[in-house]
Amino acid sequence: MSSDDEELPLELFQEPPGYYPPPDPHTFSSYTLASGQVLEVRLVGHNPLWGHHVWNAAHSISAYLQSPSNAARLIHSKSVLELGAGAGIPSIVASMLGARLVVITDYPDADLVENIQWNIDNSAVLTPTQRSVIAVEGLAFGASTQPILAHLSPDASGKRGFDTLILADLLFNHHCHAQLVATIQQTLAPIPSARALVFFSPYRPWLLSADLAFFALAEKGGFVVEKIGEELAEKVMFRDDPGVSVSSRGRVRTRVQDEGFQDEKLRRTIFMYELKWSEEEITARNLP
């Protein structure tokens, strides 16, 4: 056997210790419920899908659900689906409020999905019964929802759908709006009481009109859109990153300066919407 045919030692192909940067560490975030209990969640390390943040709308929806009237209308004994959940705070709150079933989804990235499951398995505020009604799944907007709907029992007509959908700060991905509407169409139960909660902040104020374009698509998709309120977050996210643009003379300016948004108020504002099926669409979807 020639020297060219001899097997080279595996160690020859191994990088020296410290060659690759260490993975970003997990961080933790706390949310105080109306009861005074503190819900702590773990976040993934830096992630291109932004799962390493707790977004302001997640806190806002969680507070909204804890109103007794909203809990009764939207959560108690209901089936709940959260899209793009990140750490899953609103879903954990929903299970604590008596949901019959909670399915928590985010993009099918292993780190994101495993981290949500970790938050469920390790939550100090969930009872065993509350934990037992939660399922975690990966779901990309626009992809097949059959694995998600499989968690539901069909109604008398054989149809499946969730009573309540939760969407917290998902509208900044403008290129995904059509897929997001399609996912809502596939998963929201075709009944008058079903609702999709869509809360968001315009973190890039100059693109607010593009954020709001989602609701025009939703109306074309058979939904009635209702703005139910606005509120101000305690602090703005991405304080040090208002966005930049370059003028024709090469001068760098913040987009906030260009568009006249010198203060943080709009970036702190949480817009609150509910979607429901139109009567015509409910009729069409319940035809034999």
C-alpha positions in Angstrom: 0.0 0.0 0.0 1.4 3.4 -1.0 1.5 6.3 1.4 -1.2 8.0 -0.7 -3.6 5.2 0.2 -3.0 5.3 3.9 -5.7 6.7 6.1 -5.0 10.1 7.5 -5.5 10.7 11.2 -8.9 12.2 12.0 -7.3 14.8 14.2 -5.8 16.4 11.1 -9.2 17.7 10.1 -10.3 18.9 13.5 -10.2 22.7 14.2 -8.1 23.8 17.2 -10.0 24.6 20.4 -11.5 28.1 20.3 -11.5 28.2 16.5 -15.2 28.7 16.3 -17.0 31.4 18.3 -19.0 30.0 21.2 -22.8 30.0 20.7 -24.7 32.9 22.1 -25.9 32.2 25.6 -29.5 31.9 26.6 -31.0 34.9 28.3 -34.0 35.1 30.6 -36.9 37.5 30.8 -39.6 38.0 33.5 -43.2 39.0 33.1 -45.4 39.8 36.1 -49.0 38.6 35.8 -52.1 40.4 37.1 -52.1 37.9 40.0 -48.6 39.0 41.1 -47.0 35.8 40.0 -43.8 36.1 38.0 -43.4 34.2 34.8 -39.8 33.7 33.8 -39.0 32.5 30.3 -35.8 31.5 28.6 -34.8 33.1 25.3 -32.7 31.6 22.6 -29.3 33.1 21.9 -29.0 35.6 19.1 -31.3 34.3 16.3 -31.9 35.5 12.8 -35.7 35.0 13.4 -35.6 37.4 16.3 -36.6 34.8 18.9 -34.0 36.2 21.3 -36.4 39.1 22.1 -39.6 39.4 24.1 -41.7 41.8 22.0 -43.8 44.5 23.5 -47.0 43.1 21.9 -46.5 39.8 23.7 -46.8 41.6 27.1 -49.8 43.6 25.8 -51.7 40.6 24.6 -51.0 38.8 27.8 -52.4 41.6 29.8 -55.4 41.9 27.5 -56.2 38.2 28.0 -56.1 38.5 31.8 -59.1 40.9 31.8 -61.9 38.7 33.2 -64.3 39.5 30.3 -61.6 38.8 27.7 -60.5 35.6 29.5 -64.1 34.3 29.4 -64.7 35.4 25.8 -61.4 34.2 24.3 -59.7 31.7 26.5 -61.7 29.8 29.1 -62.5 26.3 27.8 -61.3 27.4 24.3 -58.7 26.1 21.9 -55.9 28.6 21.4 -53.2 28.8 18.7 -50.2 31.2 18.9 -48.2 31.9 15.7 -44.6 33.1 15.8 -44.6 32.7 19.5 -41.0 33.3 20.4 -40.8 32.5 24.2 -44.5 31.7 24.3 -45.6 34.1 27.1 -49.2 34.7 25.9 -49.7 31.0 25.4 -48.5 30.2 28.9 -50.9 32.9 30.2 -53.7 31.3 28.2 -53.1 27.9 29.7 -53.2 29.5 33.2 -56.5 31.1 32.4 -58.2 27.8 31.7 -57.8 27.1 27.9 -58.9 23.7 26.9 -56.0 23.4 24.4 -53.0 25.6 23.6 -50.8 25.0 20.6 -47.7 27.1 20.5 -45.9 27.5 17.2 -42.9 29.3 15.7 -40.8 28.8 12.6 -39.5 25.2 12.5 -36.1 26.1 13.7 -34.8 23.5 16.2 -33.5 26.0 18.7 -36.7 28.0 18.7 -39.0 25.0 19.1 -36.9 23.3 21.7 -36.7 26.5 23.7 -40.4 26.9 23.8 -40.7 23.3 25.0 -38.1 24.1 27.7 -40.2 27.1 28.9 -43.2 24.8 29.2 -41.4 22.0 30.9 -39.6 24.3 33.4 -42.2 26.9 34.1 -42.7 27.4 37.8 -46.2 29.0 37.4 -47.8 26.1 35.4 -49.6 23.3 37.2 -49.3 19.8 35.8 -52.9 20.1 34.5 -52.1 23.4 32.8 -48.9 22.0 31.3 -50.8 19.0 30.0 -53.0 21.0 27.6 -50.0 22.6 25.8 -48.5 21.3 22.6 -45.5 22.8 20.8 -45.0 22.6 17.1 -42.9 24.2 14.3 -44.9 26.0 11.7 -43.9 28.3 8.9 -46.5 30.8 7.7 -48.2 29.4 4.6 -47.1 25.9 5.2 -49.5 23.0 5.7 -51.4 23.3 9.0 -52.5 19.7 9.1 -50.1 18.7 11.9 -51.4 21.7 13.9 -55.1 21.0 13.3 -54.5 17.3 14.2 -54.4 18.4 17.9 -58.1 19.3 17.6 -61.1 17.1 17.5 -63.4 17.7 14.4 -66.8 19.2 14.9 -70.0 17.5 13.8 -69.3 18.5 10.2 -65.8 17.2 10.3 -64.2 20.6 10.3 -61.3 21.7 12.6 -60.3 25.2 13.8 -59.1 27.1 16.8 -61.3 29.4 18.8 -58.6 32.0 19.4 -55.4 32.9 17.5 -52.6 35.0 19.0 -50.3 37.0 16.7 -47.9 39.3 18.6 -45.6 41.6 16.6 -45.6 39.6 13.4 -46.4 42.3 10.9 -42.9 43.6 10.3 -42.3 40.7 7.9 -44.1 42.4 5.1 -43.2 39.7 2.5 -45.0 37.1 4.7 -48.3 38.9 5.0 -50.0 36.8 2.3 -48.8 33.6 3.9 -49.8 34.8 7.3 -53.4 35.5 6.1 -53.4 32.0 4.6 -52.4 30.4 7.8 -55.2 32.3 9.7 -57.7 31.1 7.1 -56.6 27.5 7.6 -56.7 27.5 11.4 -59.4 29.9 12.7 -62.6 28.1 13.3 -65.4 29.1 10.9 -67.7 30.2 13.7 -69.0 33.7 14.7 -67.2 33.7 18.1 -63.7 32.8 16.7 -61.1 35.6 16.9 -57.6 36.3 15.8 -55.8 38.9 18.0 -53.2 40.9 16.1 -51.2 43.3 18.2 -48.1 45.1 16.8 -45.8 48.1 17.2 -44.3 50.0 14.2 -40.7 49.6 15.2 -39.9 51.2 11.8 -42.4 54.1 11.8 -41.6 55.0 8.2 -43.0 51.5 7.2 -46.3 51.8 9.2 -48.3 51.8 6.0 -46.7 48.6 5.0 -47.5 47.1 8.4 -51.1 48.1 8.1 -51.4 46.6 4.5 -51.8 43.3 6.3 -55.3 44.2 7.3 -56.4 45.0 3.7 -55.2 41.5 2.8 -57.1 40.1 5.7 -60.3 41.8 4.6 -59.8 40.4 1.1 -59.4 37.0 2.7 -62.8 37.0 4.2 -62.2 38.7 7.6 -63.8 41.6 9.4 -61.1 43.8 10.9 -61.7 45.8 14.0 -59.2 48.0 15.7 -59.9 47.6 19.4 -57.4 50.1 20.9 -53.9 51.4 21.3 -51.6 51.6 24.3 -48.0 52.7 25.0 -45.3 50.3 26.0 -43.2 51.3 29.0 -40.2 51.6 26.8 -39.3 51.4 23.1 -37.5 48.3 21.7 -34.3 48.8 19.7 -33.6 52.2 21.2 -30.2 52.3 19.7 -31.4 51.2 16.2 -33.9 53.7 14.8 -32.8 52.8 11.2 -30.6 54.7 8.8 -30.8 56.1 5.3 -28.2 57.8 3.1 -29.0 61.1 1.4 -28.1 61.9 -2.2 -25.1 63.7 -0.8 -23.9 60.7 1.1 -24.9 62.0 4.5 -26.2 59.4 6.9 -29.4 60.3 8.7 -31.8 58.2 10.8 -35.0 57.4 9.1 -36.7 58.8 12.2 -35.2 62.2 11.3 -36.1 61.8 7.7 -39.7 61.1 8.4 -40.2 63.5 11.3 -40.5 60.9 14.1 -38.1 62.7 16.5 -39.7 61.1 19.6 -40.3 57.5 20.5 -44.0 57.6 21.0 -45.0 55.9 17.8 -42.4 53.2 18.2 -43.8 52.6 21.7 -47.4 52.4 20.5 -49.0 49.0 20.4 -51.9 48.8 17.9 -54.5 46.3 18.9 -56.8 44.5 16.4 -59.2 41.6 16.3 -60.1 39.6 13.2 -63.3 37.6 12.8 -64.8 35.8 9.8 -67.4 37.7 7.9 -70.9 36.3 7.9 -70.7 35.4 4.2 -67.5 33.6 4.7 -68.8 31.6 7.7 -71.8 30.5 5.5 -69.5 29.5 2.6 -67.1 27.6 4.8 -69.9 25.6 6.5 -71.6 24.5 3.4 -71.8 20.7 3.2 
